[in-house]
Amino acid sequence: MTQLSFDLEFRPAYGREDYFVGPSNQTAIDFIDKWPDWGRVPFLIVYGDEGSGKKHLASVWQDKSNAGVLDARTFRETSLEEIISTPRDLIIHQLHLLIGDAESEEKLFHIYNHFFNSTPGRYVLLTSRFAPSELDIELPDLASRLRGATSFRIKSPDDEILLQVLGKQLNDKGFQVTEDLLKYALLRMDRNWAMPRKLADTISRISLETKKGLSRKLIQEALINIEQQPGESREVFIPPAIGKLNHS
């Protein structure tokens, strides 16, 4: 089969080598790159389906801003005073799980106002499965603020984009890539932005260890190896009293 070539304009986003920019996330990452010049509104909402890369995009901004991180559970467990006392920007995951809970909505409203009035300006990046307009927000003042916030939809990468990214990753590592092998891998791997680099790195490592070239068998071995790896975790801190949150 003819070896494929890949002349893509995908680039690693700031601080995260395995985050590629494409049509589904270009606008959002362009805005992330403008930080800290985000204007006066302190909330940025990134929404999209599961696996679309919302957390991954948030981690790109975390690398830039050193923001603290809360998910829905730790947000509920942490007092408003603890959250607003930190001098850092914040990432709050799973916004859609907080909406409908009166205490959480009230807390979000006060966080918005506190950050809006902070000098210098501070920001909160929130991730959600749904757009602000699709959330059944009970607190009217919070509804107006969330729906007036800057928001971006992150689409899951389609098969063609994943095929192109995986092909470029393997090509850059010196492998002779064919469409047949790429489609074989695509049908068996997870559909997310992180997987092409993870799979290419694993294939490269196994190839060096075994002295074998790219093949279906090598791809299969790499995928099995990835499945057997423990889930990655990242420890982040929000001073002074929020402590440590371990999330993936």
N, C-alpha and C positions, 0 to 999 in steps of 0.2 A: 504494500500500500504506500501511497505517497505521503511523505512526511509533511506535516502541517507547519506553517509559520504563523507567528502571532505578533502583530504590530499594534498593541493596545495602548491606550492612553490612561489606563488605570494607574493610580499612584497610591502608595501607602499613605494613609492619613497620619497626621502629626502624632508621633509617639507610639503608634501601634502598627507594627510592620505587617500584621496579618489582616488589616482592615483596608479593603479596596473600595475605591470610589467608582461608582457607575451611575447609570441613569436613575436607578431607584433611590439613591441616597445623595446625589450630587448637591442638590439645593441645601439639604440639611448640613452636610459637612462644610459647605461654603460658609454657612452661618456660624458653625462651630469655630472655623478658622478666623472669624472676625473678632472673637472674644479677646479682650474685654469690652469691645465697642458694640454692645448689644442694645444700647438705648436705655430708656428709663424703666420700661416694663420688666419686672424682676423674674417672671416665670417664662420658661421655654418648655413647650410640651412636644415630645416626640412620641408618635403613636404608630401602631402597625400590628400585623398579625404576629403570633408566636413564631420565633425563629427568623424574624425579619432583620434582626441586628440592632434592636433598640438599646439593649444593655451594652452591646459592643460599642455603639456610637457614644453612649454616655461615658464609657471608660476612656474613649479618646479625649473627651473634654476633661475627665478627671485627671488625666496625665498632664494636661495643660494648666488646669486651675488648682489642682490639689484639693478638690472638693471632697467633702464628707459624703457618706452614702447611707441611706436608710431604705429598707423595703417596707411593705405594708405592715408587717408584724412589728418590726422594731419602731416604726413611726408611731403606732398605737401605744407601745410600751414606754415611749420617751416623752417626757413632759415638754410643754411648750417652752418653758423657761430654759431647759437644757438645750433645746434646739436653737433658740434665738441667741443664746449666750455665746455660741461658737462664732469666731470671727471669719469662718470659712464659708465659701459657697457650698451649695448642697445639691445632691442628687437624690430624688425620691422616686423609687421604683413602684410600679403597680398602683398608679393613681386610681385606676378603675375599681380597685378593691377597697379604696378608702371612701369613695363616693357613696352616699346613702347612710353612712355612719355619722350621726350628728356631731359627736365629739371630734372626729377626724376632720370633718368639714370646717368646724369652727377653728380648729388649730391651723388648717391650711389658710384660712382667711386672715388670721392674725400674722402668720408667717409672711404672707404676701405684703401686708401693710408694713411690717417691720423691715423687710428687705427693701421695699419701695422707698422708705424714708432713710435708709442707711446711707452714710457717707464714708468712704466712696461707695458707689453702687455695688450691690451684691446680687447674685443670681441663684435661682433654683431651676434645675433641669428635672422635669418630671417625665417618666415613661408611662405609657398607657396602651392597652389593647384597642381603645376606642378614641375617636376624635372628641374634643371638648363638646361639640354640638350633639354628640350621641350619648353623653353622660347624663343620667337623671339626677342632677344636682339639686338638693333640697334647699340649701341656703342661698337665697337670691343674690346677696352681695358677693358670695364666692362664685356663683354662676357667671355673673357679669365679668368678673376678673379672669376666670379661666377662659371664657369664650373670647375675651379681648386680648389674650396672651398670644405671643408668637407661637405657631405650631407647625410641625412638619410631619407628613406621613412618610414612613419608611416602608417601601414595598419589599417583599421577599424577592431574592434574586431569582430570575427565571432560568430555565435550563440552558438556554443559549449563552447567557452571561456566565453561568457557572462553568460551562464547558470551555469558554474562552479563557476565563481566569485560571482554571486548572491547567489548561494547555500551556499558558504562558509560564506558570510556575514550574511545570516540568521541563519546558523548553529551556528556561533560564538555568536549570540545573544540569543541562547537557543531555537530556534524554531525547531520543527520536520518538516523536509523538505522532500517533495516527488517530484518525477520527474513530476508528473501531475501538481502540483502547480507551479513548476518552468517554465514549458512550457507555462502554462496559463499566467504567468507574462511576459515571454519573447515575446510572440506574441503581447503584448499590450504596451510594454515600448519602449522608445527611445533607439536606438542602439548606445551607446557611453560609454566610460570608466567610466564616472562619475555616470551614472545612477544606477548601482547595489548598491553602498553604499547609495545613496540618497533614493532609494526605500526601502532598508532594514532599514534605520534609520526612515523613515516615518512609515513603518509597525510597527516597535518596539514602536514608540511613540503612535500610535493609539491603539495598543494592550494594552499598559499600561493604557491608558485613559479609554478604554472600557472593559478591563478585558477579551478580546476575543482572542482565539488562531488563528493560521495561517489558512486562508481559502481563497477561491476565492473571497468571498465578502470583506474580509479585504484587499486583494491585490487590488481589484477594487477601494475601498475607498481610499487607499494610492495613487494610480495613479491619481485619480481625485484631491486629495489634492495637489499633485505635479503640476498638470496642472494649478491649480488656484494660485500657488505661483508666485509672481512677479519675473521677471528676476533678477539674481544676477549681481551686478556691482562691480568693483574694481577700486579704485582711485590710480593712480600711478603718481609719480612726476619725472620730469627731470629738475634739476637746470641748469643754473640760471634763464633762461627766457622762457623755453618751457612751464612751468606751468603744468596744471593738465589735464590728459586724463582719461576719464571715459570709460571703455570698459568691455565687458562681455566675 
